[in-house]
Amino acid sequence: LKQEREYHTIDEHMCHVKNISTSKYIYLSSDSNDTINYLNENYPDYIFITSSYDKEFFYRPDDNSKFITLEGYCTKHEELIEDYVNSAIIDLYFLSKCSKFVGSIKVSYYSKLALCLICGKNNETVKFADISEPHDKINFTDHYTGMMMF
């Protein structure tokens, strides 16, 4: 039995941003121009910074298709692997420059890596919100028990 991870709305992410930060500058790691446009329209008090890497090549399942993993999609479209890798490296570089983090740490290795890079840059644990946790269990402290050592 295959179980996909749960996805959260951008508004849920922004709720957590407001809880852990007063900064109005947010680096957004997104593969969707629609998300960027939505944030700019609905959160005008923030300045969203994102990679200018072309987001049009990213995989978008339609509502009638069966979910395909990114790895499965790239296996069928090998010509896009370099774009995905370059986009990820760019995002991780800029994420490493952040001072706080909101993401799905318990279910996303990409989010875990981003948080580790941020902590490494700051040479300490940083405030974060793990959106993959139920709202009543989210820990907004400066420490994440069980995080990998580095």
N, CA, C and O of each residue as an XYZ file, in Angstrom:
600
protein
N       0.850     -1.185      0.000
C       0.000      0.000      0.000
C       0.886      1.236      0.000
O       1.691      1.438      0.909
N       0.729      2.059     -1.029
C       1.534      3.266     -1.153
C       0.769      4.443     -0.564
O      -0.397      4.660     -0.893
N       1.426      5.202      0.306
C       0.792      6.365      0.909
C       1.589      7.601      0.530
O       2.795      7.663      0.767
N       0.922      8.581     -0.055
C       1.573      9.831     -0.430
C       1.585     10.761      0.772
O       0.742     10.652      1.662
N       2.550     11.678      0.790
C       2.588     12.617      1.896
C       1.491     13.657      1.731
O       1.024     13.945      0.629
N       1.108     14.199      2.856
C       0.056     15.211      2.897
C       0.616     16.549      2.414
O       1.761     16.894      2.706
N      -0.186     17.284      1.688
C       0.216     18.602      1.226
C      -0.553     19.661      1.998
O      -1.686     19.431      2.421
N       0.058     20.805      2.178
C      -0.534     21.886      2.946
C      -0.648     23.127      2.072
O       0.157     23.349      1.168
N      -1.655     23.920      2.359
C      -1.874     25.122      1.565
C      -0.793     26.164      1.857
O      -0.121     26.125      2.888
N      -0.653     27.080      0.927
C       0.296     28.163      1.131
C      -0.154     29.056      2.284
O       0.678     29.653      2.968
N      -1.466     29.150      2.503
C      -1.964     29.937      3.634
C      -1.560     29.303      4.969
O      -1.272     30.013      5.932
N      -1.539     27.961      5.025
C      -1.063     27.290      6.243
C       0.410     27.618      6.480
O       0.819     27.878      7.612
N       1.201     27.605      5.413
C       2.610     27.969      5.544
C       2.746     29.397      6.076
O       3.553     29.656      6.970
N       1.963     30.313      5.530
C       2.072     31.715      5.941
C       1.631     31.916      7.395
O       2.152     32.794      8.083
N       0.701     31.131      7.850
C       0.305     31.185      9.265
C       1.511     30.881     10.143
O       1.727     31.544     11.158
N       2.286     29.894      9.760
C       3.473     29.519     10.536
C       4.584     30.553     10.401
O       5.323     30.801     11.353
N       4.702     31.155      9.222
C       5.684     32.223      9.042
C       5.410     33.336     10.053
O       6.330     33.829     10.705
N       4.158     33.722     10.178
C       3.781     34.800     11.102
C       4.085     34.435     12.554
O       4.364     35.317     13.366
N       4.034     33.150     12.884
C       4.289     32.718     14.257
C       5.768     32.704     14.633
O       6.103     32.817     15.813
N       6.647     32.570     13.661
C       8.061     32.441     14.021
C       8.934     33.599     13.570
O      10.120     33.642     13.896
N       8.361     34.548     12.817
C       9.207     35.603     12.283
C       8.460     36.921     12.145
O       7.260     36.944     11.872
N       9.174     37.997     12.335
C       8.636     39.329     12.072
C       9.188     39.901     10.775
O       8.805     40.997     10.366
N      10.074     39.173     10.137
C      10.673     39.637      8.888
C       9.621     39.728      7.796
O       8.700     38.914      7.738
N       9.760     40.700      6.952
C       8.855     40.865      5.809
C       9.483     40.311      4.533
O       8.853     40.327      3.476
N      10.712     39.823      4.624
C      11.406     39.239      3.474
C      11.381     37.727      3.590
O      11.826     37.169      4.593
N      10.865     37.064      2.569
C      10.737     35.611      2.609
C      11.309     35.023      1.328
O      10.910     35.402      0.227
N      12.256     34.087      1.483
C      12.708     33.327      0.314
C      11.717     32.186      0.119
O      11.462     31.415      1.044
N      11.173     32.083     -1.057
C      10.176     31.076     -1.372
C      10.765     30.052     -2.327
O      11.127     30.381     -3.457
N      10.860     28.823     -1.874
C      11.295     27.729     -2.725
C      10.038     27.082     -3.286
O       9.393     26.272     -2.622
N       9.702     27.447     -4.507
C       8.481     26.939     -5.121
C       8.721     26.655     -6.590
O       9.518     27.325     -7.246
N       8.027     25.661     -7.091
C       8.116     25.344     -8.514
C       6.884     25.848     -9.257
O       6.585     25.387    -10.359
N       6.176     26.788     -8.657
C       4.906     27.243     -9.228
C       4.842     28.758     -9.325
O       4.916     29.459     -8.316
N       4.707     29.253    -10.536
C       4.483     30.687    -10.722
C       3.141     31.100    -10.131
O       2.995     32.223     -9.650
N       2.161     30.202    -10.164
C       0.846     30.494     -9.584
C       0.957     30.764     -8.089
O       0.299     31.664     -7.567
N       1.791     29.984     -7.396
C       1.985     30.189     -5.958
C       2.615     31.542     -5.693
O       2.196     32.258     -4.784
N       3.604     31.891     -6.470
C       4.281     33.178     -6.301
C       3.297     34.321     -6.530
O       3.259     35.279     -5.759
N       2.507     34.217     -7.585
C       1.508     35.250     -7.877
C       0.468     35.340     -6.760
O       0.084     36.438     -6.357
N       0.012     34.190     -6.261
C      -0.967     34.153     -5.173
C      -0.418     34.868     -3.936
O      -1.110     35.681     -3.325
N       0.817     34.563     -3.577
C       1.412     35.183     -2.393
C       1.532     36.696     -2.563
O       1.207     37.455     -1.650
N       1.993     37.126     -3.718
C       2.135     38.565     -3.952
C       0.792     39.284     -3.874
O       0.718     40.411     -3.386
N      -0.259     38.643     -4.349
C      -1.594     39.256     -4.331
C      -2.231     39.230     -2.940
O      -2.909     40.180     -2.549
N      -2.015     38.145     -2.195
C      -2.721     37.962     -0.923
C      -1.928     38.337      0.321
O      -2.493     38.428      1.411
N      -0.648     38.552      0.172
C       0.199     38.931      1.309
C       1.071     40.121      0.909
O       2.294     40.003      0.835
N       0.429     41.279      0.649
C       1.166     42.437      0.135
C       2.161     43.041      1.124
O       3.021     43.828      0.728
N       2.056     42.683      2.409
C       2.995     43.218      3.398
C       4.348     42.514      3.375
O       5.283     42.936      4.054
N       4.449     41.447      2.595
C       5.689     40.680      2.518
C       6.365     40.898      1.165
O       5.722     41.218      0.165
N       7.660     40.716      1.172
C       8.437     40.739     -0.069
C       8.944     39.322     -0.291
O       9.748     38.810      0.487
N       8.470     38.698     -1.351
C       8.831     37.316     -1.652
C       9.969     37.289     -2.661
O       9.903     37.894     -3.731
N      11.001     36.574     -2.285
C      12.174     36.426     -3.130
C      12.198     34.979     -3.595
O      11.999     34.066     -2.793
N      12.435     34.765     -4.856
C      12.456     33.405     -5.385
C      13.463     33.313     -6.515
O      13.859     34.322     -7.098
N      13.859     32.125     -6.809
C      14.772     31.887     -7.923
C      14.093     32.285     -9.224
O      12.889     32.091     -9.390
N      14.859     32.833    -10.132
C      14.299     33.181    -11.444
C      14.402     32.007    -12.416
O      14.133     32.151    -13.609
N      14.792     30.852    -11.897
C      14.901     29.667    -12.757
C      13.530     29.368    -13.366
O      12.520     29.444    -12.666
N      13.480     29.036    -14.631
C      12.231     28.792    -15.349
C      11.434     27.681    -14.674
O      11.902     26.549    -14.560
N      10.238     28.014    -14.232
C       9.396     27.059    -13.507
C       8.396     26.348    -14.421
O       7.642     25.487    -13.967
N       8.390     26.700    -15.685
C       7.415     26.130    -16.611
C       7.681     24.651    -16.927
O       6.773     23.949    -17.371
N       8.893     24.178    -16.708
C       9.205     22.783    -17.048
C       8.812     21.806    -15.952
O       8.819     20.597    -16.182
N       8.466     22.305    -14.750
C       8.165     21.412    -13.641
C       6.930     20.569    -13.907
O       5.981     21.010    -14.554
N       6.964     19.370    -13.401
C       5.882     18.407    -13.549
C       4.640     18.875    -12.819
O       4.709     19.261    -11.652
N       3.513     18.843    -13.495
C       2.228     19.189    -12.911
C       1.223     18.092    -13.242
O       0.770     17.998    -14.382
N       0.869     17.265    -12.266
C      -0.145     16.240    -12.560
C      -1.501     16.911    -12.735
O      -1.832     17.856    -12.019
N      -2.277     16.420    -13.686
C      -3.632     16.973    -13.789
C      -4.525     16.226    -12.808
O      -4.133     15.198    -12.255
N      -5.711     16.745    -12.599
C      -6.612     16.188    -11.584
C      -7.023     14.753    -11.872
O      -7.411     14.032    -10.953
N      -6.949     14.321    -13.123
C      -7.398     12.978    -13.490
C      -6.263     11.955    -13.548
O      -6.505     10.762    -13.730
N      -5.028     12.429    -13.394
C      -3.915     11.495    -13.516
C      -3.563     10.881    -12.173
O      -3.856     11.441    -11.116
N      -2.938      9.737    -12.234
C      -2.449      9.076    -11.035
C      -1.166      9.795    -10.613
O      -0.365     10.176    -11.466
N      -0.968      9.981     -9.337
C       0.230     10.677     -8.868
C       1.480      9.912     -9.273
O       1.581      8.705     -9.054
N       2.413     10.615     -9.855
C       3.698     10.038    -10.244
C       4.756     10.762     -9.418
O       4.720     11.986     -9.296
N       5.680     10.024     -8.861
C       6.743     10.659     -8.094
C       7.630     11.453     -9.041
O       7.661     11.198    -10.244
N       8.343     12.411     -8.486
C       9.275     13.192     -9.281
C      10.319     12.281     -9.922
O      10.699     12.469    -11.078
N      10.776     11.291     -9.152
C      11.770     10.362     -9.685
C      11.205      9.590    -10.871
O      11.891      9.398    -11.875
N       9.954      9.147    -10.756
C       9.317      8.429    -11.848
C       9.133      9.310    -13.067
O       9.313      8.864    -14.200
N       8.775     10.560    -12.829
C       8.588     11.497    -13.936
C       9.915     11.745    -14.662
O       9.965     11.735    -15.892
N      10.989     11.967    -13.894
C      12.297     12.219    -14.508
C      12.833     10.994    -15.247
O      13.579     11.132    -16.216
N      12.457      9.797    -14.794
C      12.857      8.583    -15.501
C      12.258      8.582    -16.903
O      12.884      8.111    -17.852
N      11.051      9.108    -17.027
C      10.386      9.159    -18.333
C      10.790     10.390    -19.142
O      10.593     10.430    -20.357
N      11.355     11.393    -18.470
C      11.739     12.655    -19.126
C      13.163     13.029    -18.711
O      13.380     14.036    -18.036
N      14.111     12.221    -19.116
C      15.495     12.416    -18.686
C      16.061     13.769    -19.099
O      17.000     14.261    -18.473
N      15.509     14.369    -20.133
C      15.998     15.672    -20.582
C      15.743     16.777    -19.550
O      16.320     17.860    -19.651
N      14.884     16.512    -18.559
C      14.570     17.509    -17.539
C      15.383     17.350    -16.254
O      15.327     18.214    -15.378
N      16.127     16.270    -16.135
C      16.868     16.012    -14.894
C      17.808     17.158    -14.561
O      17.868     17.590    -13.410
N      18.538     17.652    -15.541
C      19.484     18.743    -15.287
C      18.759     19.988    -14.772
O      19.260     20.667    -13.876
N      17.583     20.294    -15.329
C      16.812     21.445    -14.848
C      16.380     21.261    -13.395
O      16.479     22.189    -12.592
N      15.903     20.068    -13.060
C      15.489     19.810    -11.676
C      16.663     19.926    -10.711
O      16.530     20.506     -9.633
N      17.795     19.382    -11.091
C      18.978     19.441    -10.225
C      19.437     20.888    -10.058
O      19.697     21.331     -8.940
N      19.537     21.623    -11.163
C      19.972     23.020    -11.082
C      19.025     23.849    -10.229
O      19.473     24.650     -9.409
N      17.732     23.669    -10.409
C      16.746     24.406     -9.630
C      16.880     24.079     -8.141
O      16.810     24.978     -7.303
N      17.070     22.817     -7.812
C      17.214     22.408     -6.406
C      18.473     23.010     -5.788
O      18.440     23.481     -4.651
N      19.566     22.999     -6.517
C      20.823     23.554     -5.984
C      20.682     25.053     -5.740
O      21.130     25.563     -4.714
N      20.068     25.748     -6.673
C      19.852     27.186     -6.505
C      18.992     27.451     -5.273
O      19.331     28.300     -4.448
N      17.886     26.730     -5.148
C      17.004     26.925     -3.991
C      17.712     26.608     -2.686
O      17.594     27.362     -1.720
N      18.440     25.512     -2.644
C      19.139     25.151     -1.406
C      20.199     26.190     -1.044
O      20.401     26.482      0.135
N      20.868     26.745     -2.037
C      21.856     27.795     -1.760
C      21.174     28.980     -1.071
O      21.632     29.442     -0.026
N      20.078     29.469     -1.659
C      19.398     30.624     -1.083
C      18.714     30.287      0.240
O      18.695     31.118      1.148
N      18.158     29.092      0.364
C      17.584     28.679      1.642
C      18.650     28.658      2.738
O      18.359     28.979      3.890
N      19.870     28.285      2.390
C      20.937     28.234      3.392
C      21.261     29.612      3.950
O      21.883     29.713      5.007
N      20.858     30.660      3.274
C      21.117     32.035      3.720
C      20.015     32.561      4.641
O      20.123     33.670      5.165
N      18.961     31.776      4.839
C      17.837     32.206      5.667
C      18.148     32.049      7.154
O      19.113     31.384      7.531
N      17.321     32.667      7.988
C      17.532     32.563      9.438
C      16.427     31.777     10.131
O      16.562     31.438     11.307
N      15.338     31.481      9.427
C      14.238     30.679      9.976
C      13.692     29.823      8.847
O      14.010     30.041      7.678
N      12.854     28.829      9.212
C      12.394     27.894      8.191
C      10.994     27.396      8.484
O      10.665     27.084      9.628
N      10.163     27.320      7.441
C       8.849     26.687      7.506
C       8.825     25.649      6.403
O       9.063     25.973      5.239
N       8.538     24.402      6.757
C       8.499     23.343      5.754
C       8.026     22.036      6.344
O       7.632     21.970      7.509
N       8.068     20.999      5.535
C       7.611     19.657      5.944
C       8.815     18.801      6.320
O       9.209     17.903      5.575
N       9.382     19.083      7.457
C      10.648     18.475      7.861
C      10.538     16.969      8.071
O      11.454     16.232      7.706
N       9.450     16.505      8.643
C       9.344     15.068      8.951
C       9.124     14.208      7.726
O       9.369     13.003      7.779
N       8.663     14.791      6.610
C       8.358     13.975      5.437
C       9.172     14.355      4.213
O       9.031     13.719      3.168
N      10.017     15.371      4.308
C      10.757     15.838      3.138
C      12.248     15.918      3.438
O      12.685     16.707      4.277
N      13.021     15.093      2.742
C      14.471     15.164      2.898
C      15.005     16.498      2.411
O      15.998     16.996      2.941
N      14.367     17.079      1.419
C      14.755     18.392      0.904
C      14.607     19.440      2.008
O      15.497     20.268      2.201
N      13.491     19.406      2.727
C      13.284     20.342      3.837
C      14.293     20.110      4.950
O      14.819     21.065      5.522
N      14.566     18.849      5.259
C      15.571     18.547      6.291
C      16.926     19.099      5.900
O      17.626     19.689      6.724
N      17.298     18.907      4.638
C      18.582     19.412      4.167
C      18.616     20.936      4.244
O      19.615     21.508      4.681
N      17.544     21.596      3.827
C      17.493     23.058      3.900
C      17.665     23.525      5.341
O      18.435     24.450      5.602
N      16.958     22.896      6.281
C      17.086     23.279      7.686
C      18.507     23.046      8.190
O      19.043     23.875      8.927
N      19.116     21.942      7.808
C      20.506     21.673      8.214
C      21.452     22.734      7.672
O      22.361     23.171      8.378
N      21.251     23.149      6.432
C      22.095     24.186      5.846
C      21.930     25.514      6.577
O      22.909     26.227      6.800
N      20.700     25.848      6.951
C      20.447     27.086      7.691
C      21.133     27.021      9.054
O      21.794     27.974      9.466
N      20.976     25.908      9.744
C      21.620     25.746     11.057
C      23.141     25.798     10.920
O      23.822     26.394     11.754
N      23.665     25.181      9.878
C      25.111     25.195      9.652
C      25.628     26.600      9.420
O      26.674     26.971      9.952
N      24.914     27.382      8.637
C      25.324     28.759      8.363
C      25.309     29.586      9.639
O      26.206     30.395      9.876
N      24.283     29.379     10.461
C      24.145     30.141     11.701
C      24.951     29.548     12.849
O      25.093     30.168     13.903
N      25.477     28.348     12.638
C      26.242     27.641     13.654
C      25.435     27.430     14.929
O      25.984     27.430     16.031
N      24.120     27.251     14.767
C      23.224     26.973     15.879
C      21.876     26.542     15.308
O      21.596     26.743     14.126
N      21.050     25.948     16.160
C      19.699     25.626     15.707
C      18.938     26.935     15.552
O      19.217     27.913     16.245
N      17.986     26.943     14.647
C      17.224     28.156     14.363
C      15.738     27.884     14.542
O      15.314     26.729     14.576
N      14.951     28.942     14.655
C      13.498     28.762     14.760
C      12.969     28.189     13.457
O      13.400     28.566     12.368
N      12.034     27.278     13.596
C      11.430     26.653     12.427
C      10.031     26.197     12.782
O       9.671     26.100     13.955
N       9.251     25.918     11.758
C       7.936     25.317     11.937
C       7.861     24.127     11.016
O       8.076     24.248      9.810
N       7.557     22.975     11.582
C       7.379     21.761     10.782
C       5.899     21.643     10.464
O       5.109     21.220     11.307
N       5.530     22.011      9.262
C       4.124     22.028      8.869
C       3.557     20.622      8.721
O       2.341     20.462      8.611
N       4.399     19.610      8.715
C       3.907     18.233      8.598
C       3.358     17.707      9.917
O       2.774     16.624      9.958
N       3.540     18.463     10.989
C       3.000     18.088     12.296
C       1.589     18.648     12.441
O       1.284     19.700     11.879
N       0.726     17.962     13.184
C      -0.588     18.554     13.475
C      -0.405     19.898     14.185
O       0.555     20.081     14.934
N      -1.314     20.825     13.951
C      -1.168     22.178     14.493
C      -0.953     22.197     15.992
O      -0.192     23.029     16.485
N      -1.599     21.304     16.735
C      -1.447     21.339     18.182
C      -0.126     20.742     18.649
O       0.200     20.822     19.833
N       0.642     20.143     17.736
C       1.920     19.542     18.125
C       3.121     20.308     17.569
O       4.259     19.929     17.843
N       2.903     21.359     16.809
C       4.030     22.081     16.224
C       4.815     22.764     17.326
O       4.256     23.436     18.193
N       6.110     22.578     17.274
C       7.007     23.102     18.280
C       7.733     24.313     17.700
O       8.499     24.182     16.745
N       7.493     25.479     18.270
C       8.129     26.687     17.774
C       9.361     27.063     18.590
O       9.720     28.238     18.661
N       9.995     26.099     19.192
C      11.201     26.382     19.966
C      12.397     26.438     19.035
O      12.269     26.259     17.824
N      13.558     26.688     19.614
C      14.784     26.768     18.816
C      15.430     25.411     18.619
O      16.492     25.333     18.001
N      14.836     24.345     19.114
C      15.502     23.044     19.053
C      14.613     22.009     18.389
O      13.390     22.026     18.521
N      15.257     21.123     17.683
C      14.535     20.034     17.010
C      15.168     18.731     17.467
O      16.252     18.375     17.003
N      14.520     18.026     18.354
C      15.082     16.769     18.822
C      14.941     15.733     17.724
O      13.924     15.689     17.033
N      15.937     14.917     17.564
C      15.921     13.906     16.541
C      16.477     14.385     15.209
O      16.506     13.626     14.240
N      16.915     15.627     15.151
C      17.497     16.146     13.902
C      18.848     15.504     13.700
O      19.543     15.185     14.665
N      19.226     15.314     12.444
C      20.520     14.693     12.181
C      21.645     15.593     12.700
O      21.499     16.814     12.752
N      22.740     14.992     13.073
C      23.881     15.729     13.597
C      24.743     16.204     12.444
O      24.857     15.528     11.422
N      25.346     17.365     12.610
C      26.275     17.861     11.593
C      27.291     18.756     12.241
O      28.171     19.283     11.561
